[in-house]
Amino acid sequence: MNSRTSPTRKYLVTIALQLIFGGTLLWVGNLTWSSVPGELATQEFTGSDLDSSIFAVGTVSLAVVIAVLATRTWGRRILGSLGAVICVVGIYSLIMLDTDALNSLWWVAIGLSAGLLVTNLVIAVSSQKWPTLGGKYSRSAPAELDTWALLDAGVDPTVDSTKNPADYRD
């Protein structure tokens, strides 16, 4: 994405890629990566059996998506940085595996983790201009009414904020 890409478009593309990469990594981690023939049966190992960081990277990346929707500038930067660190640890852990008996899903997991690293870095660097969940739909009491007084009077300030708390005093 170039610098002329709108923040909303960058936001949507990054979140979509993060969801796709994270979900696919969790799926790939549950597939068989290695088989060891035995005398009675063949033992199969999934990616998550061989390296638990696959589950961690996928889960943290999906959690970052949910948290990015709920946070603003600094929270997003911290979450993107945390997600990037988890991805680096996961990639390192995958590289350290003994690859002699593994199939090509090992490479797929490394590629998906690298994609998640990139999307988390995009979140950490450029998310301050992205749209946020705002107060557009929230309703608050007018400034001249004290919210605690309304609550003490039995009035819900988010629904009926025009009442005067003095009318409800005993």
C-alpha positions as CSV (number, residue, x, y, z in Angstrom):
1,M,0.0,0.0,0.0
2,N,1.4,3.4,-0.9
3,S,1.3,6.6,1.1
4,R,-1.8,7.8,-0.9
5,T,-3.9,5.0,0.4
6,S,-6.7,6.2,2.6
7,P,-6.4,5.4,6.3
8,T,-9.8,3.6,6.2
9,R,-8.7,1.4,3.3
10,K,-5.4,0.6,5.0
11,Y,-7.3,-0.2,8.2
12,L,-9.7,-2.6,6.4
13,V,-7.0,-4.3,4.4
14,T,-4.7,-4.8,7.4
15,I,-7.5,-6.1,9.7
16,A,-8.7,-8.5,6.9
17,L,-5.2,-9.8,6.3
18,Q,-4.6,-10.2,10.0
19,L,-7.8,-12.2,10.3
20,I,-7.0,-14.4,7.3
21,F,-3.4,-15.0,8.2
22,G,-4.2,-15.7,11.9
23,G,-7.1,-18.1,11.1
24,T,-5.1,-19.9,8.4
25,L,-2.1,-20.3,10.7
26,L,-4.4,-21.9,13.4
27,W,-5.8,-24.2,10.7
28,V,-2.4,-25.1,9.3
29,G,-1.2,-25.8,12.9
30,N,-3.8,-28.4,13.3
31,L,-2.8,-30.3,10.1
32,T,-0.4,-33.2,10.1
33,W,3.2,-32.1,9.6
34,S,5.0,-35.3,10.3
35,S,4.4,-39.1,10.4
36,V,6.6,-41.6,12.1
37,P,5.9,-45.2,11.2
38,G,5.9,-47.6,14.1
39,E,5.5,-51.3,14.5
40,L,1.8,-51.3,15.2
41,A,0.7,-47.9,13.9
42,T,1.9,-44.7,12.3
43,Q,2.2,-41.8,14.7
44,E,1.1,-38.4,13.2
45,F,2.2,-35.1,14.6
46,T,0.4,-31.8,14.0
47,G,2.2,-28.5,13.8
48,S,0.9,-27.5,17.2
49,D,2.2,-30.8,18.6
50,L,5.6,-30.0,17.3
51,D,5.7,-26.2,18.2
52,S,3.2,-24.6,20.5
53,S,4.1,-21.1,19.3
54,I,1.9,-21.7,16.3
55,F,-1.2,-21.6,18.5
56,A,0.2,-18.6,20.4
57,V,1.0,-16.5,17.3
58,G,-2.4,-17.3,15.7
59,T,-4.4,-16.6,18.8
60,V,-2.6,-13.4,19.8
61,S,-3.0,-12.1,16.2
62,L,-6.7,-12.7,16.3
63,A,-6.9,-11.0,19.7
64,V,-5.0,-8.0,18.4
65,V,-7.7,-7.6,15.7
66,I,-10.4,-7.5,18.3
67,A,-8.4,-5.2,20.6
68,V,-7.6,-2.8,17.7
69,L,-11.3,-2.4,17.1
70,A,-11.8,-1.3,20.7
71,T,-8.7,0.9,21.3
72,R,-7.3,4.1,20.0
73,T,-3.9,5.4,19.0
74,W,-1.4,4.4,21.8
75,G,-3.3,1.2,22.6
76,R,-3.1,0.2,19.0
77,R,0.6,0.9,18.8
78,I,1.2,-1.2,21.9
79,L,-0.9,-4.0,20.6
80,G,0.8,-4.0,17.2
81,S,4.2,-4.0,18.8
82,L,3.2,-6.9,21.1
83,G,1.8,-8.8,18.2
84,A,5.0,-8.2,16.2
85,V,7.2,-9.5,19.1
86,I,5.1,-12.6,19.4
87,C,5.4,-13.2,15.7
88,V,9.2,-12.8,15.8
89,V,9.4,-15.4,18.6
90,G,7.1,-17.7,16.7
91,I,9.2,-17.4,13.5
92,Y,12.3,-18.1,15.5
93,S,10.7,-21.1,17.1
94,L,9.6,-22.5,13.8
95,I,13.1,-22.0,12.2
96,M,14.6,-23.9,15.2
97,L,12.5,-27.0,14.4
98,D,14.3,-30.1,13.0
99,T,12.9,-30.0,9.5
100,D,14.2,-33.4,8.3
101,A,10.9,-35.2,8.9
102,L,8.5,-32.2,8.3
103,N,6.4,-31.7,5.2
104,S,5.9,-28.3,3.4
105,L,3.4,-27.0,5.9
106,W,6.3,-25.9,7.9
107,W,7.1,-23.3,5.2
108,V,3.5,-22.3,5.0
109,A,3.5,-21.6,8.8
110,I,6.6,-19.5,8.5
111,G,5.1,-17.5,5.6
112,L,1.9,-16.9,7.5
113,S,3.8,-15.8,10.6
114,A,5.9,-13.4,8.5
115,G,2.6,-12.0,7.0
116,L,1.3,-11.5,10.6
117,L,4.5,-9.8,11.5
118,V,4.1,-7.3,8.7
119,T,0.4,-6.6,9.5
120,N,1.3,-6.2,13.2
121,L,4.0,-3.7,12.2
122,V,1.5,-1.8,10.1
123,I,-0.8,-1.6,13.1
124,A,2.1,-0.4,15.3
125,V,3.3,2.2,12.9
126,S,0.2,3.7,11.1
127,S,-2.8,2.9,13.1
128,Q,-3.1,6.4,14.7
129,K,-4.9,7.7,11.7
130,W,-7.4,4.8,11.4
131,P,-11.0,5.2,12.3
132,T,-12.1,4.4,15.8
133,L,-15.2,3.4,17.6
134,G,-16.5,6.7,18.7
135,G,-19.1,8.2,20.9
136,K,-21.4,8.6,17.9
137,Y,-24.0,6.2,19.3
138,S,-23.5,6.7,23.0
139,R,-25.9,9.0,24.9
140,S,-24.9,11.0,27.9
141,A,-26.6,13.2,30.4
142,P,-26.4,17.0,29.7
143,A,-23.6,18.7,31.5
144,E,-25.9,20.7,33.8
145,L,-27.2,17.5,35.4
146,D,-25.2,15.5,37.8
147,T,-25.1,11.9,36.7
148,W,-24.7,10.6,40.3
149,A,-27.7,12.7,41.4
150,L,-29.8,11.2,38.6
151,L,-28.7,7.7,39.6
152,D,-29.6,8.3,43.2
153,A,-33.0,9.6,42.1
154,G,-33.6,6.4,40.2
155,V,-33.3,7.9,36.8
156,D,-31.2,6.2,34.1
157,P,-29.2,9.2,32.7
158,T,-28.6,7.4,29.4
159,V,-32.3,7.0,28.7
160,D,-34.1,9.8,30.5
161,S,-31.7,12.7,31.0
162,T,-34.2,15.5,30.9
163,K,-35.6,14.8,34.4
164,N,-34.6,17.1,37.2
165,P,-33.2,15.1,40.2
166,A,-34.9,17.6,42.6
167,D,-38.3,16.3,41.6
168,Y,-37.4,12.8,42.9
169,R,-36.0,13.6,46.4
170,D,-37.9,12.5,49.4
